[in-house]
Amino acid sequence: MSVVDEIKSKLEAAFTPTALEVINESHQHAGHAGHDGAGESHFRVVIVADVFADMNHLKRHRAVHGAIGADLIGRIHALALEVSS
């Protein structure tokens, strides 16, 4: 399973989002620090879910990181988040 699919699966299970996009941006970072050469190092997540309505920016980001999990977070170099309700 690709990292994109792993991220999607975990976020769908945790938040039942109304919109979810996981974008692999690794190709934009070729030759930069953290690029793993395998093409799965830099990602952008755009997620919209009702559960985020009563959370501030920091709580939303912590919730997403928690749902993805430390093991998967540890395998990637960069994760950009756009989280809204």
Secondary structure by P-SEA (a helix, b strand, c coil): ccaaaaaaaaaaacccccbbbbbbccccccccccccccccccbbbbbbbcccccccaaaaaaaaaaaacaaaaaaccbbbbbccc
